[in-house]
C-alpha cells in the first residue's frame, strides 16, 4: 500500500494503533510522567517491528512486569471494562478484584483503591527464600518472574499498603544480590572453561538481561583471540555473536 510516496507496512499500521491505545493509558505518578507510552513504543518497535535490531533494556523489562496481575480493593463502582488484554471488573467498593499492575498504580495514585500485596511479599516467606538461595549452589525457583521489578514499583508507589515495606525491600535486595553473584560466577566458569553451551534454570528476564552484555562481550573477545591464534587468521573477517 502506497500513500504520498511512502510505503506503509503492516508494522506501521500496528504501531499506529498501539500509539493510540498506549497514549490513552499513560500514567501520571505524582507530578512525574512515568514514560509508559515511550516504553511501550520502544518495546513494540524492538520486539515486533525490528526484533533483530535492538536488545531489551531494564526499563522495558519493568514495562512487561506491569502487565502482571495484582489484587486491589476499589472504593468506587464501575461495570466491567473490555480491553485488548482481557476483561477487567466489575468494580465494587470493598470487593477485591484482579487488575494489571499498571492499572492498580494508576488507581492508587488517584486514591481510588488500596493495593493488596502479593502473597509472596511477606517477611517470613522472603526470609525463607533468602536462606534457601544462600544454601543452594543452583538457582532456586522465585515466586514471580518479575519479583524484583514488582517489589520496586509497588514499594515506590504503594508502600503504605504493604506491611513492613522496608524489611521487604531489604530481603528482596539480598535475594537479588545472592542470585546475581551466582550468575557472575556461572558466567566466569563458562568462559574460563571454554564451554560451547550452558543451561541455567529458574532465571528471570531481568537477571538474564543484567548479564547479557557482559557475557556477549566476553564471548566476542574470546572468539577473536582464538581466531588470532589460527593460521591465516589476519585475513579473516570477524563477526560478533
N, C-alpha and C positions, 0 to 999 in steps of 0.2 A: 504494500500500500504506500503510495507516494502523496505527500502533502507539501506544497510550496517548495519543491525540490529537495525535501528532507525525507529520508526513508524512515517510516515509523514501524518499529518492530513490535512483536508481541510483548517483549520486555518493557518497551516504552509504555504501552497501554497498561500493563500490570502495575508498573511503577506509578503511573499517574493515578490509578485507582487507590493504590496504597497510600500515596501522599494525602489524598482527601480523607481517607479513613484515619490515619495516624494524627493528622493535624487536629481532627475533632477530639482526639483523646489526649492531647498534650497536657502534661501535669504541671501544676504550679505548687511547689512546696515552700511555704513561706513566701518570701519575695524573690526567691531564686528559681529561675527556669531550669528544669531538670534536663532539657535537651532530649527528651524521649523521642521527639519527632526526628531529630537528626540521627540518633542512634538507630531508629527503625529504618530510615532510608539507607544508612550505611550498611546495616546488616542485609537489607533486601538487595542492594547493589552487589555486595561482596559475595553473597551466598546463592543468589538466584540468577542475577543477570550476568555477573562476571565472577563465577565461582573459582576461577584459577588465577585471579589477578591480585588478590589481597588476602592476608591472614587475619584471623579474628583477634581482636584486642580485648582487654578486660572489660571495657565499657559495654562491648557487645554481649559478653557472657552475662553481665548483670542485666542487660536488656532481656535476654532469654529467661533469666531467673524470675523476672517479674511476671512471667506468664504462669508461674506455679500457683496452685490454688491455696487459699488460706481462709479460715473461718472468721466471720465478723458478726457483730451483734448491732444491727442498724437501729437508729432512733427515728426512722421515717417509714412511710408506706409508699410502695411502688409496685405496679404489676410487673410480671415477668418481662425482661427485655431480651431481644433476639439479636445476637451478634454473630459474626462470621465464625468465631471460635467456639460458639455454643450458646445455649440459653442460660440466662442468669436470673435468679429470683424465683418467686416473688419476694419482695422485701416487706417485712412486717416488724414493727417496733418490738424489741426484746427477743426476737426469734433468730437463732443462729442461721447463717446462710453462707455457702461457699462461693467465693469470688476470686478472680486473679489478684495477685499481689498489687499490680499497678492500680487496679480499681480500689482496692482496700486502702492504699495510701492516699489516693485522691479523696475518698470519702472521709478518711481520718483527718486530712488537712482541712477539710471543710466542716469538721466536727459533726459529721453525720453518722459516725459509727464508732464502735470500740473493736479493736483487733484482738482476736483470741490467738495467743502464741501457739505454734505447732507443738505437738505432744513431746517431741524430742528436745524442745528448747526448755529444758528443765535441769537445774543444777546437779541433782543426783545422777540423772542419766548421762549427762555430759562428763561428769567425773568418772563414771564407769568407762565411758568411751575413751577418755584420755588415758586411763591406766591400761586398758587393753591395747591401745595403739602403741604405748610405750613398751609393752611387754613383747608384742609380736614383731618379728622381723619383716613380715609382709604387710601389705596394706589391708586394714580391716574394713568391712563394709561401713559406709556412712549412712546416716538416717535420711539424707536428702542429697540428690546430685548437685544441689546448689546451696549446701549448708552454710558456706562462708558468705556468699552473696546475700542470702536471705537474712542471716544474722546482721550483716552490715546495714541493710536498708530498714529492717524492722526496728533495730535498736536506734538508728539515727532519727527515724521519724515517728516511732510509736513506743518509745522506751517507757512511757508512763503506763502502758498497757501490759508490760512484761515484768513479772516479779523478779527481783534480784538481777536486774539488767546488767549491772557492772560485772557481777560474778560470771554471768553467761558469756559476756564479751571476752573476758579473760580466758575462760575454759575453751571456747571455740578457737581463740588465737593460739592457745597451747597445742590443741589438736592439729591445727593448720601447720604450725612450726614443726611439729614432730613428723608429719607426713611429708612436708617439703624437704626436710633433712634426709628422710629415707629416699625420696625421689632423686635428690642430688647424688647420693651415694650409689644408687642404682645406675644413674647415667654415667657416673665416673667409672664404675665397674664395667659397664657395657662398652665404653670407648677404650679403656685400657686393655681389655681382653680381646679387642678386635673382633667382637661378635658381629654376625650378619643380621640378626634379628633378636627381638626380645618380647616377652609378654608380661604385662603388669595388670593385675586385676584390681577392681574397686577404686580406680582413679576417677576424679571428677573432671569436668571440662575445664574449669579454672586452673586446676593443678597441672593438667596437660599443657594448657596454654602458657603457664608460667615457665615451664622447662623447654618449650618448643624451640624458641630462638637459640638458646644456648646449645641444645642438642644438635640442631641442624647446622649451626656454625661450626661446631666441633667436628661433625661428620664431614663437612666440606673441607676443612683443614686436613683431616686425616686422609681423605681421598687424594688431595693434591700432593701431600707429602709422599704417599705411596706411589703416585704416578711419576713423581720426580726420580724415584729410585729405579724405575724401569727403563730399559734401553730404548732410546729414541723418544723419550717422553717429552723432550723440549719442543717437539713438533706437534704435540697433541693439543687439542682444544679442550679446556676444562669445562665441564658442565656441572653446575651446582645441583645438589639434591633438591 
